[in-house]
Amino acid sequence: MGADPRLAAIFTHIDTQRDRFVERLIDYVRHPSISAHNVGIREVAEILVGMLTGLGLDTRLIPTAGHPMVVARWLKAQGAPTVLLYGHYDVQPPDPLDLWITPPFEPTIRDGRIYARGVADNKGQHLAQILAIEAHLKVHGTLPCNVILLLEGEEEVGSPHIADFVRDNRELLKADLAVTADGPLHPSGRPTIKFGSRGVVNFELHARHAGRDVHSGNFGGVVPNPLWTLVHLLATMKNERGDITIEGFHDDIVPPTPQELEAAARLPLDLAAVKRSLGLDRLDAPGERDYYERLCFRPTLTINGLHGGYGGPGAKTVLPHEAVAKCDIRLVEAQDTADILRKVEAHVRRHAPEVKFVTHGSGMQPSKTPLTATHAAPLRRALLAAHGTEPLIYPAGFGSLPGYAFTKILGIEAFVTPYGNSDEANHAPNENLTLDCFHNGIRTGAALLEELGRAH
Ligand SMILES: [Zn+2]
């Protein structure tokens, strides 16, 4: 660190602009862009187009079947690698509004944090990437590597068009690696590289027997109970040991390499603190499974909700006539969303043909980049240079991001480097980004471009 005068000059510039950059973030997050309600999307996309065109990037606003994509390219570093920086300019709805200490679209600084909807997820994080590009251009008049920014307007509604968009724009998005700055850092504040993410699909199970609710005495034992129907069906899908028992469910899973298992085992963990903070006596079955192995390498089947019958005060001797279970599955490499949904549907048909199986959307595929990837080393050095500490290596992230569009469609390496504080409260009231995390994000973005340029 410090040893590199080119990067040191940029860090100095970023330090002197610290307050000015915070003002720019405040200006940016003041504009709502709620994809779920189609509020402000176009306006914010156009703000980005103005900002990126102003920096001298070749910028376009490209329509999709949903909200538009912003693509901005700077490709003048001949022979240097091209990094695709992905982010999303849409935000979650701010409800419940009464739990916000200050209004979600009136950004406020308190105790070293900016509070606003979208400030961490994801506007502050991709603005940090943009300001890093700006810093390079201001200080050195050029960029050390080629850059393509891809900013999506519907990540918060599940990125329904990203796969088609990437497939249709392969040439425009031709890059050597993709980097996403999204999500929170580890609670220790240490920088982080995630080499993948789990996929996700949703489905519902609908059971209905009688045409109306009936008396549990007058008809109990005659009329089948849809809640029991779902309970029995669900019990055939996952056993008490925690094994998912849907036929063929595990067929395509690529087991983690010894190196990946080792990386997961090296991640810091205070299990007692995790349990304390969650009010938990035990982990989900099987009890002996390693904490990070569960989150990085294992699929899940979660009952999000089971609804039907009477839930009010006191007793009601009713036999309900319909029930619904809402479920999600987190997929791991190389499970396929369509294949898994087909297998769940076939399982339902086999075990409870009278239950209706319903899906919403196609979900997100899992994604994984090998730990030995070409661009892992410059990325690691960049995080070290910006933070002064070695990054944590996550062989896979736990949640779901559209990284598969880069690994599976473009066929390039994809990494996630979160810039947000671990208590950013994304998707919740009082979402916030610490001024330090924002500042470090800009430094990290700048170091990333520098290290990628140096590596070739
Ligand atoms: Zn989000």
Boltz pocket constraint, residues with backbone or C-beta under 6 A from the ligand:
constraints:
  - pocket:
      binder: B
      contacts: [[A, 92], [A, 121], [A, 156], [A, 426], [A, 427]]
      max_distance: 6.0
